[in-house]
């Protein structure tokens, strides 16, 4: 079975596994304890924080460790909205954000915040001018993803950050960087981002570890109380082994990002040409998008039927994002891009990783042809 769902999660790198195993065996202390075991654990935690900060070009004290990007996104959005509600209750995002962002906005809307959803074009990309023009005197936060987790569309984050800070310097700018880091250059400080979220398991690190970059001077209302860990922003004993593993994964991903993009772009373009040549398929990704994601639709065919047929043929891909893939509803992302219901219900995502080579893509392409041949008689009945 060949795995092509790296945007959902990645296999932990062997070096990361070995590092975490060694720490779990030998360094089990609580980093908040003041005895020797605790001091050694705290030193490892400090080293991990410095490594993570270096990988994205920020200061160690600006890194807050979390359990993953879902928690980071919730802390960034709700923490900022609650802390700065005296400035106003207007927040801005798009309709194509990850569920952890979109649903955080919907929850705040239920609590009385005014939410503006900026539309995207048919490629899934937001217009920087529309984002900035949506700012009002009572706007406190703009939250956007760098790379869309379903289609690979890339928002013009740098341009938005520049215009945003020029127009309204007090409005906070949060970037969900999960699908961009390690695939292309990630510089949250250069983007004028105040908040930036990452998750370790998307870059061959462990599940259960993530971070939130919080620019110096930005304050957040904590969502978890009960301890002074993480500068008082995230109570709970830090999992030192996971966080050291994340730091190692981030360092390796940052070092390999340009080679990764070069190698993977070739494979992605080859896949796009194959998908374009199959009449039953409709491409939703563009070559201007991320190098590792190819999204297409099989209109008239249930996505789960196509997925399981491919699995029987020896390859694993996904339907929507992992957080939504068990839903039978049409993709919210594709609908926002103007696709019809049949296209949105038949969406399939291929996501590539650093281990994939030309022979792997050739196997996948063969499986796609075989799948269509098997399912073509069923299309009119679906």
Secondary structure as the mmCIF struct_conf table of DSSP 4:
data_model
#
loop_
_struct_conf.conf_type_id
_struct_conf.id
_struct_conf.beg_label_comp_id
_struct_conf.beg_label_asym_id
_struct_conf.beg_label_seq_id
_struct_conf.end_label_comp_id
_struct_conf.end_label_asym_id
_struct_conf.end_label_seq_id
STRN STRN1 UNK A 2 UNK A 3
STRN STRN2 UNK A 5 UNK A 5
TURN_TY1_P TURN_TY1_P1 UNK A 6 UNK A 8
HELX_LH_PP_P HELX_LH_PP_P1 UNK A 11 UNK A 13
HELX_RH_AL_P HELX_RH_AL_P1 UNK A 14 UNK A 26
TURN_TY1_P TURN_TY1_P2 UNK A 31 UNK A 32
BEND BEND1 UNK A 35 UNK A 35
HELX_RH_AL_P HELX_RH_AL_P2 UNK A 36 UNK A 56
TURN_TY1_P TURN_TY1_P3 UNK A 57 UNK A 57
HELX_RH_3T_P HELX_RH_3T_P1 UNK A 60 UNK A 62
STRN STRN3 UNK A 63 UNK A 66
BEND BEND2 UNK A 67 UNK A 68
HELX_RH_AL_P HELX_RH_AL_P3 UNK A 69 UNK A 83
TURN_TY1_P TURN_TY1_P4 UNK A 84 UNK A 87
BEND BEND3 UNK A 89 UNK A 89
STRN STRN4 UNK A 90 UNK A 94
TURN_TY1_P TURN_TY1_P5 UNK A 95 UNK A 96
BEND BEND4 UNK A 97 UNK A 97
HELX_RH_AL_P HELX_RH_AL_P4 UNK A 99 UNK A 110
TURN_TY1_P TURN_TY1_P6 UNK A 111 UNK A 112
STRN STRN5 UNK A 114 UNK A 118
STRN STRN6 UNK A 120 UNK A 120
TURN_TY1_P TURN_TY1_P7 UNK A 122 UNK A 123
BEND BEND5 UNK A 124 UNK A 124
STRN STRN7 UNK A 126 UNK A 126
HELX_RH_AL_P HELX_RH_AL_P5 UNK A 128 UNK A 133
TURN_TY1_P TURN_TY1_P8 UNK A 134 UNK A 134
TURN_TY1_P TURN_TY1_P9 UNK A 137 UNK A 138
STRN STRN8 UNK A 139 UNK A 145
BEND BEND6 UNK A 146 UNK A 146
STRN STRN9 UNK A 147 UNK A 147
TURN_TY1_P TURN_TY1_P10 UNK A 149 UNK A 151
STRN STRN10 UNK A 154 UNK A 154
HELX_RH_AL_P HELX_RH_AL_P6 UNK A 157 UNK A 167
TURN_TY1_P TURN_TY1_P11 UNK A 169 UNK A 170
BEND BEND7 UNK A 171 UNK A 171
STRN STRN11 UNK A 172 UNK A 176
TURN_TY1_P TURN_TY1_P12 UNK A 178 UNK A 180
STRN STRN12 UNK A 181 UNK A 181
TURN_TY1_P TURN_TY1_P13 UNK A 182 UNK A 183
STRN STRN13 UNK A 184 UNK A 184
TURN_TY1_P TURN_TY1_P14 UNK A 188 UNK A 192
BEND BEND8 UNK A 194 UNK A 194
STRN STRN14 UNK A 195 UNK A 199
HELX_RH_3T_P HELX_RH_3T_P2 UNK A 200 UNK A 202
TURN_TY1_P TURN_TY1_P15 UNK A 203 UNK A 204
TURN_TY1_P TURN_TY1_P16 UNK A 207 UNK A 208
STRN STRN15 UNK A 210 UNK A 214
TURN_TY1_P TURN_TY1_P17 UNK A 216 UNK A 217
BEND BEND9 UNK A 223 UNK A 224
BEND BEND10 UNK A 226 UNK A 226
TURN_TY1_P TURN_TY1_P18 UNK A 229 UNK A 229
HELX_RH_3T_P HELX_RH_3T_P3 UNK A 230 UNK A 232
TURN_TY1_P TURN_TY1_P19 UNK A 233 UNK A 233
BEND BEND11 UNK A 234 UNK A 234
BEND BEND12 UNK A 236 UNK A 236
HELX_RH_AL_P HELX_RH_AL_P7 UNK A 240 UNK A 277
BEND BEND13 UNK A 278 UNK A 278
TURN_TY1_P TURN_TY1_P20 UNK A 279 UNK A 280
STRN STRN16 UNK A 282 UNK A 283
TURN_TY1_P TURN_TY1_P21 UNK A 287 UNK A 288
BEND BEND14 UNK A 289 UNK A 289
TURN_TY1_P TURN_TY1_P22 UNK A 291 UNK A 292
STRN STRN17 UNK A 293 UNK A 297
TURN_TY1_P TURN_TY1_P23 UNK A 299 UNK A 300
BEND BEND15 UNK A 301 UNK A 301
HELX_RH_AL_P HELX_RH_AL_P8 UNK A 303 UNK A 312
TURN_TY1_P TURN_TY1_P24 UNK A 313 UNK A 314
STRN STRN18 UNK A 315 UNK A 316
STRN STRN19 UNK A 318 UNK A 318
BEND BEND16 UNK A 319 UNK A 320
TURN_TY1_P TURN_TY1_P25 UNK A 322 UNK A 326
BEND BEND17 UNK A 329 UNK A 329
HELX_LH_PP_P HELX_LH_PP_P2 UNK A 330 UNK A 331
HELX_RH_AL_P HELX_RH_AL_P9 UNK A 332 UNK A 336
TURN_TY1_P TURN_TY1_P26 UNK A 337 UNK A 338
HELX_RH_AL_P HELX_RH_AL_P10 UNK A 341 UNK A 345
TURN_TY1_P TURN_TY1_P27 UNK A 346 UNK A 346
STRN STRN20 UNK A 347 UNK A 351
TURN_TY1_P TURN_TY1_P28 UNK A 354 UNK A 355
HELX_RH_AL_P HELX_RH_AL_P11 UNK A 358 UNK A 375
HELX_RH_3T_P HELX_RH_3T_P4 UNK A 376 UNK A 381
#
